[in-house]
Amino acid sequence: MENSVQFVQWLRSVAPYIHAFRGKTFVVAFPGELVVAGALPVLAQDLSLLHALGIKIVIVHGSRPQVAEQLALRNVEGRFHNGIRITDTAALECSKEAAGELRLDIEAAFSQGLPNTPMAHSAIRIISGNFVTAKPIGIVDGIDFQLTGTTRKIAYDTISNILDSGNLILLSPLGFSPTGEAFNLTMEDVAVSAATALRADKLIFISETAMMTDQDGDEIRELSYKQAEAELSAQYLAPESAFYLEHAIKASRGGVPRIHIVPYKIDGSALLELFTHDGVGTMVSTENLESLREATVEDVGGIIKLIEPLEADGTLVKRGRELLEREINYFSVIEHDGVIFGCAALYPFPFDKMGEMACLTVNPEVQSQGDGERILKHMEKRARRAGLHSLFVLTTRTAHWFLKRGFVQATVDDLPKDRQKMYNWQRKSLVLIKQL
């Protein structure tokens, strides 16, 4: 029974993401190392699930270890400059062989359909072709990159039509010139170019790198592209992580709203990144997605969904929609990517220079991540701006939390006269006051 309840709660919690993602275009790129690690079948299952939810998927694969293997068989040493392969004729032939083999492996992975597996009845069609036009990089820093290229154009109209027909697109790290030449490209370049050309809603790098950390060793969960530029310029990231972040910034500048870098070593990392509050990777966005702000009438529905369970168990006093709409100006909310995860209200008593903070609520999924404290500090600042000298709360179940944050126990007589008249003696709430 407990598992059933947890499942229902989980399904309800991901519903907002499902609604938000339906019909969107995601470009998902992964390195050849993921295939070597044997993680391709699971990734195919996860991407098939996204496809089943109505998300349009473009896949871009890398092939570095596979090319290295082919070169080793020929006793040819691979050469790189600034993390990019210098492609001579032998390396290009190896790149073609690796891309062909990987394409077949990926198509096979998406052809799974055994009963009682995640891909049963999926019948997914994955389409590849000459969708990438390329040009040579040329000579950079005195280094001739030979047959290494960069993306010139993506056949976005053709790709869009294929996606609209319910198929997946597969892009290899190879491009072709109008004269018929083939060029070896980086997976990251192709992915950024595709996401930009298709105006994708998300670009997701399923990377071989671990979660990015800052110079203090703290995990980097979310960055605006300007913050990402600052982290990159600090030059403390490992070369592989810096390379991904550099391309994430390029995609953000190109108009891709969200770029995610998630480690493939975590099972289901793409799903965890997309359908949980904090994800398991680093996200670069055109702006800071989390905001703590004063509420508007458009937030009423989200607040109701947040506080209903606490009203039902008696933790909060019940508020109807009409009352919330009338009092919405007293509320502040914390939201992430359009979903409200916390709220609180401040009712001022100007004559007494006091304010009541009520309805402080945080989604249970994120209660241990400091959002409650952030809301409290926000409400304290809001109270100070209003000229109030103290903040009080009435609580039946969370007194300890407030006491740890500077509130002290008081009596009903310490409340403003107007609030004393409204005190509910049946609830017998504790009175806690904090001086500002």
N, C-alpha and C positions, 0 to 999 in steps of 0.2 A: 504494500500500500504506500509506504514511504517513497519507494522508487517511482511509483505512478505519479505521486504528487510532485516530485522533483522534475519528472519528465514534462508534466503539464506546465509547471512554472518556467522551465527552460524554454519550451516551445513558445509560450507567451512572450518571454523576454526577447526572443529573436524575431518576433513578428514585425516590429518596426523596421528592422533591417531588410527583411524580405520585401516589404512594401516599397522601401526606398530603392532597392537594387533592381527591381523588375524592369526589364527593357533597357537597362544601362549597358554600356560597353566597357569591358575590362580587358586590358592587355596583360597577359601573365607570361613572364619570362623566367626561364630557369637555366642554370648552367649544365654542362655535360657531366659535371661531378655528381649531380643528383641522379643521373642515370647509372653511373658507375656504382653509386651507393645502393642501388636497388630500390630507390624510392619512387620510380616512375609509375608503377601500377597503382599505388595509393594516391599519388597526385592526380592521375587520370580519374580515379573514382571521385575525388573531391571536386575536380573541375566539372565532371559530369553532373554532380549534384547542383553546382551553381548554374549550369546550363538548364537543368530541369526547373530551376526557380525563375527562369525567364531572363537570365543574364546572357548577353552576347559575349562570347569568349574568343579572343585572338591569342594564340600561343606562339611564343618565340623561344626557340631552344638554342643553347650554346653547344660547343663541341670541342673545347680546348683539350681535355684529356684524350678524347678519341683521335683528334688530329695528332697529338703527341705520340700516341700508340702507333699510328700509321707511319709516322716519321721514323720512329725507333725501328720498325720492321725494315725500313729502307736504309738504316744506319745514317740517317740525316739528322743533324742537330737543329732544334728549333731556335729561332732568334726573336728577341723582343726588344722593344724600346718604349719606355713609359707605359708598360703593361699591354702594349698592342703588338700582335705578331707581325713580323716582317715576312711577307709571303712571296717566296720565289715560286718557280714553276712546280717544283716537287711538293712544296707545302700546299699549293692550290689543289693539286691532284689529291693530296691527302684530305684536304678540307671537303672536296666533293664526295670522296668515298665515305667520310665520316657523316656528312649531312645525309647522304642517301641511306646509310644504315640506320641512323637515328630516326629518320622519317618513318621507316618501316617499323621500327620498335614503337614509336609513338602511335602510329596508326593501329598497331596490334593491341597496344594498351587500351585504346579507346574502343576496341572491338569486343572487349570482354562482355559477356552477357549471361553468365551462368546463373541458374536459379539460386535464390538465397544469398546473393552477393549484392553489394551496393549498386552494381551496374546492370542488374537484371532488367530486361525490357527497355534498355536505354536507346538502342538503335541510333547511336550518334554517328554522324558523317563528318569527317574531318577533311578539309580541302586545302591543298597546297598548290603552288604554281609560281609563275614568274611575276610576282606582285611587287618586287623591290627593284627599282632602278638605282644603279650605283655609279660612282665615279672614283677614280684613284685618289688616295690621300696625297700621293706625290712625295716630294722631298721636304722633310720637316727636321729642323735642327741639324741639317747636313746629312740626315739619314734618308735613304731612298727606300720607301716602304713597298716598292715594286707592285705586286698584285693585291696588296691590301687596299681596301676601298672604304668609302663612307657612303651612307645612304643619300641619294639625290632626290628620290620621289617614291611615294607609296601609292599604289593603285587603289586609292580609298573608295572610289565609286564602285569598282568591281567587288572589293572586299565587303563594303556595306550591303550590297545586294545579296551576297552569299550569306552574310550574317542574318539578314532579314528573312532569308529562306529557312532559317533554323539550323544552319550548319556551323561548325567551328572552322576557324582558319588556322593553319600552321605556317609559320614563317621560319625559314632557316637563315643562318648567318652568312648567306650568299646573296649577291646582287648582280645584276646584268646591265651592261651598257647598251645604248641603242645600236652599237656596232657589233653586238654579240659577244663581247668579252665578259668573262666572269671575274668577280672580285670577292675576296674573302673579307667579311665584315665582322664587327664585334656584335655579340648578342645584345649588349646594352644599347648600342647605337640603333640597331634595327627596332628594338622595343620602344625607345624614346620617339623615334621617327614615326612608327606606327601609331603610338598613342596620341601624338600631336596631330597627325594627319586625320585620324579618325575622330578627333575630339573626344577621346575616351574619358570616361568618368573616373577610372582608376588605372594606374599602372602598378603592377605587383611584381617585384623581383623576389623569386623564391631562391635565396642565395645560399652559398656554401659558407658564408661568414656567420659568426655568432652575433648575438644582440649587441648593437653599438653601445659603447659606454663613453662618458665624458672623461675629462682629465682627472676627476675625483673618483672615477670608477663607478659612478651612478649610471644606471641604464637610461639611454636616450629614447624615450617613447614617442615624442612628437615634436616637430620643429616646423616653424614657418620657413619658407625658402630663404628668407634673409638670415634667420638664425642658422640654417644649414650652411650658408655661405661663410658665416663667422666660424663655425666649427671646422669647416674644411680649411679655411685660411690659417687656423691654429696649428695645422700640420702635425697633429698627434695621432691621427687615425692610422690603422694598418693600411697598406696600399690597396688591398682588395676592398675594404670598406670605403675608403676614400673614392675609389673608382665608381662604386655604386652610388655614393652620395653625390658625386659630381654629375652623374647622369640623372639622378633624381631632381637636382636643381635645374638642369637643362630642360627636363620635362615640365617642371613647374613654370619656368619662364615661358615655355611654349603653350601654356594654357591648360595643362592637365591638373585638375583640382587636387587630386590625392595620389601620392606615390608611396607605396609601402615596400619596405625591405625586410623580409622575414626569413629566418633560418629554416632550411628544409629538414634539419635534424630533429626538429620538434614535430611529432606526428600530428598531422592535420593543421599545420601552421597557417595555411591560407584561410581555413575556416575559422580558426581561433582569432586571427587578425581581423577578419571581416565581421564576425558575429559576437564579439565580446567587447566590453567597454574600453579596456586598455590594450587589447590585442597582445601579440607576442613579439612584435617587431618595432621598427622605427618608421614613423610616417612623416613625410614631408608634404606640407600643404601650402596653398597660396596665401593662407591666413591662419591665425591661431583658431583652431576649431572649438576649443573649450572656452566658454564665456560665462561669467558670473555677472548678472545684470538685473535691473529692475524688470518686473514682469509686465506683460501687455495682455490684452484680452485674448489674443491668439494663443496664449499659454494655458488658458483655463482647462482645456481638455487634458493636457499633459499633467497638470497639477492634480486634477481629479484622479487620474489613473495612478498617480504616485501615492496619494494619501488615502484612497479608498480602503486598502487592507488595514491600515492603522485605525481608521474610523470604525471598521467592522469589529476589531478586537478591543475597542474602547480606549486605545492609547490616545487618540485624538478626538476632540469634539466634532460631531458631524457638521459638515458645511454643504449646503446645496449648491448647485450650479449658479442659481441666481445670486445667492449671497457672495460666492466667489467672484462673479462678474462685477458686482458692486464694489467689492473690496480689493480688486486686483491691483490697484495702485499701491497697496500696502505690502505687496509680495515682491520678493526677489527670487530668481531661479538660477540654477547652474545647469547648463546644457552642454552636450558634447555631440557635435555633428548633427544638430537638429533634434536630439532626443533629450528631454528633461530628466535629470538624475537627482535633483535635490531642490528644495524650496524652503522658504521661511517667510513670515510676515512680521512687520513692525507697526504696531498700533501706538501712535504718540498720545501722550497726555501733557500737552505743552504747559499748562498752568503749574503742574507739579515737576516739570523738567524731567519726566520719566517716560519710558517707552516699554511696551510689552512686546516681547518677541514670542511669537506663537507659530505653531504648525511647522517647526523645524523637522524636516524629513529628508532622508537620503535613501535612494534605492538600495535594498539589501545587498545587491551584487557588488556594490562599491563602498560599503560602509567602512571598510578598514583602510581606505586609501586617502583619508584626510579631507574629504569633501565637506563633512559636517563642520569641521573646524574652520575651513575656508568660508563657509556661509556665515558662521558666527562672526568672524572678523569683519566680513562685508557688512553685516547688520549693525555691528558696533560703529563702523565708520559712517553708515547711513544715519544712525542715531546722533552721532556727534555733529554731522552736517545740519541736522534738524535742531541743534541747540539743546539736546537732551543731556542730562548729567548722569543718568543711571538707566540700566536695562533690567527688567524683571521677567521671569518666566513662571508659569504655573505648570507643574508636572506631577504625574502620578507614578511614572515608571523610570524616568531617566535622570533622577536627581544627581546620582553619582557622577554622570558625565559632565553635568554643569558645574558641580562642586570642584571637579578637577581643573576647571577652566576659569576659576576666579570668582564664581558666584558664592554667595553665603546665604544660609538659611535665614528667613525672616518670617513675619506673621502677616496675616490679612490686614492688620491695622497699619502696616507699613506701605500698603498699596495706596494709589491715588483714591480719593473719596469716590469718584465715579466708578472706579473699577471694583471697589469694595462692594458697591451695590449690586454688581453683576456676578460676584463670586458664587460659584456653585458649591453649596455646602454638602451636597450628596456625593460629589466626586472627591471632596476633601483633598484637593491638590496641594502639594507643597509649594510654598512661596520662596523663590530664590532671587536674590538681587545682586547685581554687579555694578560697582561704581565705574563710570567712564572717565 
